[in-house]
């Protein structure tokens, strides 16, 4: 008992020190610990704590500056209830949202707002018809993601000054709006043009992990030869130059 009375105060001091360290854990220490999981991306000029901090620069693997990052992590994470608010502000990307981890592979995103400049230096993907350009504004009220796939979703997107950059020319598509919903892993989206753009139309997209189907009616306005050639690759051309698109892939649709 005498031995315990001697060591218990010291143990209590150590426990208190650990608790204080966790409560005010420096963000730069946390970033150093998770560096191997960032896959080459870097958070620089890190200040604050792991619970509330910011990074003056977020760089991708190629060194492109994606912007400034701010976050707030609930201290409930100490008991396994991970809740995070994150804000990113950069010349090509703005993002804000709240996320809660439901399980190791399921995350519940709320109140997501984003702006993405397509064709930015850090975007290197290319579709079969060219590289999309313009600006996408995204608003998602809720997105329940399981292994990255939306099981439940409600959101809208606006693609402004939409263009497709091909190998030899750039084709203007105008402004488009998309509304998307998902339930039980089944995604349905409706899209349409708005404004007096070079391409007008509407359509819908549906799919799940097993397959997808895209149907649309598109009609060019004006003498843009490159746009008409592009549309001819998408579907069947009617007598009035209207293009009817019906494409699908996978197994279930």
C-alpha positions as CSV (number, residue, x, y, z in Angstrom):
1,X,0.0,0.0,0.0
2,X,2.9,2.4,0.8
3,X,4.3,1.7,-2.6
4,X,1.0,2.4,-4.3
5,X,0.7,5.7,-2.4
6,X,4.1,6.7,-3.7
7,X,3.5,5.9,-7.4
8,X,-0.2,7.0,-7.7
9,X,0.5,10.7,-7.6
10,X,3.2,10.3,-10.3
11,X,0.9,8.2,-12.4
12,X,-1.8,10.9,-12.0
13,X,0.6,13.6,-13.2
14,X,1.5,11.5,-16.2
15,X,-2.1,10.8,-17.0
16,X,-3.0,14.5,-16.7
17,X,0.0,15.5,-19.0
18,X,-1.2,13.0,-21.6
19,X,-4.8,14.4,-21.4
20,X,-3.6,17.9,-21.8
21,X,-1.4,16.9,-24.7
22,X,-4.3,15.2,-26.5
23,X,-6.6,18.2,-25.7
24,X,-4.1,20.7,-27.3
25,X,-2.3,18.3,-29.7
26,X,-0.4,20.5,-32.2
27,X,-1.6,20.2,-35.8
28,X,1.9,20.0,-37.2
29,X,2.6,16.9,-35.2
30,X,-0.5,15.3,-36.5
31,X,0.3,16.1,-40.1
32,X,3.8,14.6,-39.6
33,X,2.2,11.4,-38.3
34,X,-0.3,11.0,-41.2
35,X,2.2,12.0,-43.9
36,X,2.5,8.4,-45.3
37,X,-1.3,8.3,-45.8
38,X,-1.3,11.5,-47.9
39,X,0.1,9.7,-50.9
40,X,2.6,12.5,-51.8
41,X,0.3,15.4,-51.1
42,X,1.7,18.0,-48.6
43,X,0.2,20.3,-46.0
44,X,2.5,23.2,-45.4
45,X,2.5,26.2,-43.0
46,X,0.5,24.3,-40.5
47,X,-0.7,26.0,-37.4
48,X,-3.2,25.5,-34.6
49,X,-4.2,22.2,-33.0
50,X,-5.5,18.9,-34.4
51,X,-8.9,20.0,-33.3
52,X,-8.9,23.5,-34.9
53,X,-6.1,24.4,-37.3
54,X,-5.2,25.4,-40.8
55,X,-2.6,24.9,-43.5
56,X,-1.4,27.9,-45.5
57,X,-0.8,25.7,-48.5
58,X,-2.0,22.3,-49.7
59,X,0.1,20.9,-52.5
60,X,-0.6,17.8,-54.7
61,X,2.0,15.3,-55.7
62,X,3.1,17.5,-58.7
63,X,3.6,20.5,-56.4
64,X,0.5,22.4,-57.6
65,X,-0.9,24.8,-54.9
66,X,-4.5,23.8,-54.3
67,X,-5.2,26.5,-51.7
68,X,-5.5,27.1,-48.0
69,X,-7.2,24.5,-45.7
70,X,-9.0,25.1,-42.4
71,X,-10.6,22.4,-40.2
72,X,-12.5,21.8,-37.0
73,X,-12.4,18.3,-35.5
74,X,-14.8,17.5,-32.7
75,X,-13.1,16.2,-29.5
76,X,-15.7,13.4,-29.6
77,X,-13.1,11.7,-31.9
78,X,-11.3,10.7,-28.7
79,X,-14.3,8.4,-28.1
80,X,-14.6,7.2,-31.7
81,X,-17.2,9.7,-32.9
82,X,-15.4,11.5,-35.7
83,X,-17.0,14.7,-36.9
84,X,-15.1,17.1,-39.1
85,X,-15.7,20.5,-40.7
86,X,-13.4,21.4,-43.5
87,X,-12.9,24.5,-45.7
88,X,-10.6,24.8,-48.7
89,X,-10.0,28.1,-50.5
90,X,-7.9,28.3,-53.6
91,X,-7.8,29.9,-57.1
92,X,-9.1,26.7,-58.8
93,X,-10.9,25.1,-55.9
94,X,-13.3,26.1,-53.1
95,X,-14.8,23.5,-50.8
96,X,-16.7,23.5,-47.5
97,X,-18.6,20.7,-45.8
98,X,-19.2,18.6,-42.7
99,X,-18.5,14.9,-42.4
100,X,-19.2,12.3,-39.8
101,X,-17.6,8.8,-39.9
102,X,-20.4,6.2,-39.5
103,X,-18.0,3.2,-39.9
104,X,-14.6,2.4,-41.4
105,X,-16.0,2.6,-44.9
106,X,-19.1,4.8,-44.5
107,X,-19.1,8.6,-44.2
108,X,-22.0,11.0,-43.9
109,X,-21.4,14.4,-45.7
110,X,-23.6,17.4,-45.0
111,X,-23.9,20.9,-46.4
112,X,-21.2,20.5,-49.0
113,X,-20.5,23.5,-51.2
114,X,-17.8,23.5,-53.9
115,X,-16.5,25.4,-56.9
116,X,-14.1,23.6,-59.3
117,X,-12.4,25.2,-62.3
118,X,-12.2,22.4,-64.8
119,X,-9.0,22.2,-66.8
120,X,-6.8,23.4,-63.9
121,X,-3.1,22.4,-64.0
122,X,-3.7,19.7,-61.4
123,X,-6.4,18.0,-63.5
124,X,-4.9,15.6,-66.0
125,X,-7.9,13.4,-66.9
126,X,-9.2,13.1,-70.4
127,X,-12.5,11.6,-71.6
128,X,-13.0,9.8,-74.9
129,X,-14.5,13.0,-76.4
130,X,-12.0,15.5,-74.9
131,X,-11.2,17.4,-71.8
132,X,-14.1,19.2,-70.0
133,X,-13.5,22.9,-69.2
134,X,-15.5,25.6,-67.5
135,X,-16.5,26.0,-63.9
136,X,-18.6,23.6,-61.8
137,X,-20.6,24.8,-58.8
138,X,-21.8,22.0,-56.5
139,X,-24.3,22.0,-53.7
140,X,-25.0,18.8,-51.8
141,X,-27.4,18.7,-48.8
142,X,-26.4,15.2,-47.9
143,X,-24.3,12.4,-49.3
144,X,-23.9,9.1,-47.5
145,X,-20.9,7.4,-49.1
146,X,-20.0,3.7,-48.6
147,X,-16.6,2.8,-50.1
148,X,-16.8,6.1,-52.0
149,X,-20.2,5.2,-53.6
150,X,-23.3,7.4,-52.8
151,X,-25.9,5.3,-51.0
152,X,-28.0,8.3,-50.3
153,X,-27.6,11.7,-52.1
154,X,-29.4,15.0,-52.7
155,X,-27.6,17.7,-54.6
156,X,-27.4,20.0,-57.6
157,X,-24.6,21.1,-59.9
158,X,-24.1,23.9,-62.4
159,X,-21.6,23.7,-65.2
160,X,-21.0,27.2,-66.4
161,X,-19.3,28.2,-69.6
162,X,-19.0,24.5,-70.4
163,X,-16.6,23.5,-73.2
164,X,-14.9,20.4,-74.4
165,X,-11.3,20.7,-75.4
166,X,-10.4,18.3,-78.2
167,X,-7.1,17.6,-79.8
168,X,-7.5,20.4,-82.4
169,X,-10.4,22.6,-81.2
170,X,-12.5,23.7,-78.3
171,X,-16.3,23.2,-78.5
172,X,-18.6,25.5,-76.5
173,X,-21.7,23.9,-74.8
174,X,-23.2,26.8,-72.8
175,X,-24.5,26.5,-69.3
176,X,-26.0,23.3,-67.8
177,X,-27.8,22.3,-64.6
178,X,-27.9,18.9,-63.0
179,X,-30.1,17.6,-60.1
180,X,-29.1,14.3,-58.6
181,X,-30.7,11.9,-56.1
182,X,-29.5,8.5,-54.8
183,X,-31.2,6.0,-52.6
184,X,-30.0,2.5,-51.6
185,X,-27.0,3.0,-54.0
186,X,-29.2,3.8,-57.0
187,X,-28.4,7.2,-58.6
188,X,-30.8,9.2,-60.7
189,X,-30.0,12.6,-62.2
190,X,-31.8,15.0,-64.5
191,X,-29.9,17.6,-66.5
192,X,-30.9,20.5,-68.8
193,X,-29.4,23.5,-70.5
194,X,-30.4,27.1,-69.6
195,X,-29.7,30.4,-71.1
196,X,-29.2,31.3,-74.8
197,X,-26.2,28.9,-75.4
198,X,-24.9,27.1,-78.5
199,X,-26.4,23.8,-77.3
200,X,-29.8,23.2,-75.8
201,X,-31.3,20.0,-74.5
202,X,-32.2,17.9,-71.6
203,X,-31.8,14.3,-70.4
204,X,-31.4,11.9,-67.5
205,X,-28.8,9.5,-66.2
206,X,-29.3,6.5,-63.9
207,X,-27.1,3.8,-62.6
208,X,-25.7,1.8,-59.8
209,X,-22.5,-0.2,-59.2
210,X,-23.6,-2.8,-61.8
211,X,-24.5,-0.5,-64.7
212,X,-25.7,2.9,-66.1
213,X,-27.8,4.4,-68.8
214,X,-27.8,7.9,-70.3
215,X,-30.6,9.3,-72.4
216,X,-30.8,12.8,-73.8
217,X,-32.1,15.1,-76.5
218,X,-29.7,17.7,-77.7
219,X,-30.0,20.4,-80.4
220,X,-27.3,22.8,-81.6
221,X,-28.0,26.4,-82.3
222,X,-25.7,28.2,-84.7
223,X,-23.3,27.2,-87.4
224,X,-20.6,25.7,-85.1
225,X,-19.3,22.9,-87.2
226,X,-17.1,21.4,-84.5
227,X,-20.1,21.2,-82.2
228,X,-22.2,19.4,-84.8
229,X,-19.4,16.9,-85.5
230,X,-19.1,16.2,-81.8
231,X,-22.9,15.6,-81.4
232,X,-22.8,13.2,-84.3
233,X,-20.5,11.0,-82.2
234,X,-23.0,10.9,-79.3
235,X,-26.1,9.6,-80.9
236,X,-28.6,9.5,-83.8
237,X,-29.2,12.8,-85.7
238,X,-32.7,13.7,-86.7
239,X,-33.9,15.7,-89.7
240,X,-34.0,18.9,-87.7
241,X,-30.4,18.3,-86.4
242,X,-31.6,17.1,-83.0
243,X,-29.4,14.4,-81.6
244,X,-31.0,11.6,-79.6
245,X,-28.6,9.9,-77.2
246,X,-29.1,6.5,-75.6
247,X,-26.1,4.9,-74.1
248,X,-25.6,2.3,-71.5
249,X,-22.9,0.2,-69.9
250,X,-22.6,-2.6,-67.3
251,X,-25.0,-5.4,-66.6
252,X,-28.1,-4.1,-64.8
253,X,-29.7,-1.5,-67.0
